[in-house]
Amino acid sequence: MIDLIQLKDPLVSFETGIVLFIFAYFMNSGLMVRNGFTNLISSSLTIIGMIMVLYGVLALYKRKGLIK
């Protein structure tokens, strides 16, 4: 599992968000059994992945000094 301490690094957050996106895509593509619970998990994973990717991008921009 992912250590929560590692999530403070923006690049780790960015990569983890991408992995969550891919996992949610595979859940939606029909490789798993389609039911309401699977849809709930995949949609929540997609939202979490979006937040993590946005957090990683913003933190990388702050680190580069493009955003103050």
Phi, psi and omega in degrees: 000164182275131173288140178290338178292324181293335183290348176290337176282124186295327181292322177295320178297318179299311181294321179294322176298319178297317179297320178295322176301313182296318180296318179293326178295317179293327177293325181280340187281357175097008176288334177253167181293131181275118169208180184296325181293319178295320178296320179296316180295315184292323179290322178290324176296322178296317180295316179297319178297319178298316180296318182292321178295317179297319178298317180296318180294315179297319181291324177293320177296321178295322180294322179286343179091013180280332176241134181265000000 
